[in-house]
Amino acid sequence: MNIEMKNKIIKICAEKIEKKGSNVGLSFYAFFANKNDDPKLLMEVATWWIKTHKLDHFEKALKIKKLAMQLNA
């Protein structure tokens, strides 16, 4: 995953946690606009979410932020 996407995931997770608390959940769609303008990147994040980490549709933002921070992008 590229560094821009890694940073975007971390930023969005941090914003969600700040606004809604440490128990807030989100899906990988939270990192994309409501239109499919970058299908390659969407599939890359979906693969990271579903295949690599075997995550559920909704996961805690804290967990996702931690996983993203471990990425070597």
N, CA, C and O of each residue as an XYZ file, in Angstrom:
292
protein
N       0.851     -1.175      0.000
C       0.000      0.000      0.000
C       0.893      1.233      0.000
O       1.912      1.263      0.689
N       0.519      2.242     -0.763
C       1.364      3.427     -0.848
C       1.281      4.269      0.426
O       0.332      4.153      1.201
N       2.272      5.100      0.625
C       2.386      5.904      1.845
C       1.217      6.871      2.003
O       0.787      7.143      3.123
N       0.702      7.391      0.892
C      -0.423      8.321      0.968
C      -1.661      7.624      1.529
O      -2.369      8.181      2.369
N      -1.916      6.398      1.057
C      -3.078      5.657      1.548
C      -2.887      5.265      3.000
O      -3.821      5.360      3.796
N      -1.700      4.831      3.350
C      -1.404      4.496      4.744
C      -1.690      5.699      5.642
O      -2.362      5.565      6.665
N      -1.186      6.860      5.264
C      -1.392      8.069      6.057
C      -2.859      8.475      6.109
O      -3.334      8.956      7.138
N      -3.583      8.283      5.001
C      -5.011      8.609      4.964
C      -5.780      7.708      5.933
O      -6.647      8.188      6.663
N      -5.475      6.427      5.948
C      -6.135      5.489      6.862
C      -5.888      5.902      8.311
O      -6.822      5.945      9.112
N      -4.644      6.204      8.647
C      -4.296      6.611     10.009
C      -5.028      7.894     10.387
O      -5.561      8.009     11.491
N      -5.053      8.856      9.469
C      -5.709     10.143      9.729
C      -7.213      9.972      9.936
O      -7.774     10.522     10.884
N      -7.858      9.222      9.066
C      -9.307      9.039      9.178
C      -9.657      8.279     10.448
O     -10.625      8.622     11.126
N      -8.891      7.265     10.774
C      -9.129      6.539     12.024
C      -8.993      7.473     13.222
O      -9.831      7.450     14.123
N      -7.959      8.282     13.238
C      -7.743      9.224     14.349
C      -8.900     10.212     14.462
O      -9.357     10.512     15.565
N      -9.373     10.717     13.328
C     -10.508     11.654     13.335
C     -11.772     10.990     13.870
O     -12.488     11.583     14.677
N     -12.052      9.769     13.428
C     -13.242      9.043     13.895
C     -13.156      8.785     15.394
O     -14.144      8.946     16.110
N     -11.982      8.385     15.870
C     -11.786      8.120     17.294
C     -11.991      9.393     18.097
O     -12.637      9.377     19.144
N     -11.438     10.499     17.602
C     -11.570     11.773     18.307
C     -13.032     12.214     18.386
O     -13.481     12.696     19.426
N     -13.768     12.050     17.292
C     -15.164     12.508     17.248
C     -16.128     11.575     17.972
O     -17.074     12.037     18.611
N     -15.895     10.251     17.874
C     -16.897      9.301     18.360
C     -16.412      8.379     19.470
O     -17.179      7.552     19.961
N     -15.164      8.506     19.868
C     -14.642      7.699     20.966
C     -13.905      6.454     20.504
O     -13.932      6.097     19.326
N     -13.254      5.808     21.439
C     -12.359      4.692     21.128
C     -13.090      3.425     20.704
O     -12.452      2.473     20.254
N     -14.394      3.393     20.835
C     -15.156      2.201     20.472
C     -15.750      2.282     19.059
O     -16.476      1.382     18.638
N     -15.444      3.350     18.338
C     -16.036      3.551     17.013
C     -15.515      2.515     16.018
O     -14.340      2.146     16.034
N     -16.420      2.060     15.157
C     -16.047      1.117     14.116
C     -16.176      1.753     12.746
O     -16.850      2.769     12.578
N     -15.525      1.146     11.776
C     -15.633      1.618     10.400
C     -15.324      0.488      9.432
O     -14.805     -0.559      9.820
N     -15.649      0.715      8.173
C     -15.326     -0.258      7.126
C     -14.266      0.358      6.224
O     -13.960      1.544      6.348
N     -13.705     -0.434      5.318
C     -12.672      0.114      4.444
C     -13.238      1.147      3.478
O     -12.479      1.917      2.889
N     -14.541      1.177      3.308
C     -15.158      2.205      2.462
C     -15.008      3.608      3.065
O     -15.157      4.602      2.354
N     -14.718      3.693      4.347
C     -14.557      4.997      5.011
C     -13.394      5.801      4.428
O     -13.309      7.011      4.636
N     -12.513      5.142      3.710
C     -11.324      5.805      3.185
C     -11.489      6.265      1.737
O     -10.544      6.764      1.125
N     -12.691      6.094      1.199
C     -12.939      6.407     -0.211
C     -14.177      7.269     -0.363
O     -15.070      7.265      0.484
N     -14.210      8.015     -1.471
C     -15.391      8.808     -1.815
C     -16.520      7.849     -2.197
O     -16.294      6.651     -2.368
N     -17.698      8.369     -2.324
C     -18.849      7.535     -2.675
C     -18.893      7.154     -4.145
O     -19.901      6.632     -4.622
N     -17.823      7.407     -4.857
C     -17.757      6.955     -6.240
C     -16.450      6.200     -6.433
O     -15.456      6.461     -5.755
N     -16.470      5.292     -7.341
C     -15.333      4.413     -7.565
C     -14.367      5.057     -8.565
O     -14.318      4.668     -9.732
N     -13.609      6.036     -8.099
C     -12.703      6.764     -8.991
C     -11.286      6.191     -9.012
O     -10.454      6.635     -9.804
N     -11.001      5.208     -8.148
C      -9.694      4.554     -8.139
C      -9.870      3.079     -7.788
O      -9.528      2.657     -6.683
N     -10.406      2.289     -8.732
C     -10.699      0.886     -8.421
C      -9.471      0.069     -8.024
O      -9.583     -0.850     -7.213
N      -8.311      0.387     -8.577
C      -7.095     -0.360     -8.225
C      -6.747     -0.166     -6.744
O      -6.440     -1.129     -6.042
N      -6.798      1.074     -6.279
C      -6.501      1.357     -4.878
C      -7.574      0.775     -3.965
O      -7.262      0.257     -2.893
N      -8.825      0.856     -4.378
C      -9.912      0.269     -3.600
C      -9.682     -1.233     -3.408
O      -9.842     -1.751     -2.303
N      -9.308     -1.926     -4.481
C      -9.048     -3.361     -4.382
C      -7.812     -3.652     -3.530
O      -7.767     -4.659     -2.823
N      -6.829     -2.787     -3.597
C      -5.628     -2.964     -2.776
C      -5.971     -2.887     -1.291
O      -5.513     -3.708     -0.496
N      -6.781     -1.893     -0.926
C      -7.180     -1.744      0.479
C      -8.119     -2.884      0.883
O      -8.008     -3.409      1.991
N      -9.037     -3.269      0.000
C      -9.945     -4.380      0.289
C      -9.158     -5.671      0.503
O      -9.475     -6.446      1.406
N      -8.147     -5.907     -0.310
C      -7.313     -7.101     -0.166
C      -6.569     -7.067      1.166
O      -6.515     -8.072      1.874
N      -6.003     -5.929      1.503
C      -5.308     -5.765      2.782
C      -6.264     -6.038      3.942
O      -5.898     -6.700      4.912
N      -7.485     -5.528      3.837
C      -8.492     -5.642      4.891
C      -9.024     -7.071      5.003
O      -9.071     -7.643      6.092
N      -9.425     -7.642      3.854
C     -10.139     -8.921      3.845
C      -9.199    -10.121      3.774
O      -9.291    -11.028      4.601
N      -8.308    -10.135      2.804
C      -7.446    -11.307      2.620
C      -6.274    -11.332      3.596
O      -6.007    -12.359      4.221
N      -5.584    -10.220      3.729
C      -4.382    -10.187      4.559
C      -4.709    -10.320      6.042
O      -4.095    -11.117      6.752
N      -5.690     -9.527      6.508
C      -5.979     -9.494      7.945
C      -7.259    -10.213      8.334
O      -7.557    -10.353      9.520
N      -8.024    -10.674      7.338
C      -9.267    -11.408      7.585
C     -10.196    -10.662      8.544
O     -10.751    -11.239      9.479
N     -10.346     -9.368      8.282
C     -11.172     -8.518      9.129
C     -12.639     -8.611      8.728
O     -12.964     -8.930      7.584
N     -13.516     -8.330      9.681
C     -14.945     -8.255      9.412
C     -15.245     -6.972      8.646
O     -14.378     -6.114      8.477
N     -16.490     -6.858      8.186
C     -16.870     -5.665      7.426
C     -16.628     -4.398      8.254
O     -16.045     -3.435      7.756
N     -17.070     -4.396      9.503
C     -16.814     -3.273     10.402
C     -15.824     -3.713     11.463
O     -15.952     -4.786     12.054
N     -14.840     -2.868     11.690
C     -13.815     -3.116     12.709
C     -13.584     -1.839     13.506
O     -13.921     -0.744     13.054
N     -13.020     -1.983     14.672
C     -12.714     -0.828     15.514
C     -11.630      0.020     14.851
O     -10.639     -0.503     14.341
N     -11.834      1.318     14.867
C     -10.873      2.240     14.264
C      -9.499      2.124     14.929
O      -8.474      2.257     14.260
N      -9.476      1.880     16.234
C      -8.193      1.717     16.930
C      -7.394      0.549     16.348
O      -6.183      0.654     16.155
N      -8.066     -0.543     16.077
C      -7.411     -1.728     15.516
C      -6.868     -1.434     14.120
O      -5.740     -1.808     13.802
N      -7.660     -0.770     13.292
C      -7.246     -0.455     11.925
C      -6.077      0.520     11.938
O      -5.129      0.369     11.168
N      -6.144      1.509     12.804
C      -5.048      2.483     12.909
C      -3.749      1.783     13.286
O      -2.697      2.065     12.712
N      -3.823      0.876     14.246
C      -2.631      0.135     14.677
C      -2.059     -0.702     13.529
O      -0.848     -0.713     13.308
N      -2.933     -1.402     12.799
C      -2.479     -2.211     11.660
C      -1.837     -1.340     10.586
O      -0.805     -1.707     10.023
N      -2.440     -0.196     10.303
C      -1.902      0.701      9.276
C      -0.545      1.264      9.696
O       0.347      1.426      8.863
N      -0.391      1.558     10.971
C       0.884      2.097     11.436
C       2.013      1.082     11.315
O       3.183      1.461     11.286
N       1.678     -0.191     11.246
C       2.683     -1.247     11.105
C       3.087     -1.476      9.662
O       4.044     -2.202      9.393
N       2.364     -0.863      8.724
C       2.689     -1.039      7.299
C       4.037     -0.422      6.957
O       4.389      0.644      7.463
N       4.773     -1.084      6.112
C       6.042     -0.553      5.619
C       5.831      0.040      4.243
O       6.234     -0.537      3.233
N       5.201      1.186      4.217
C       4.914      1.822      2.915
C       5.934      2.900      2.627
O       5.868      3.551      1.584
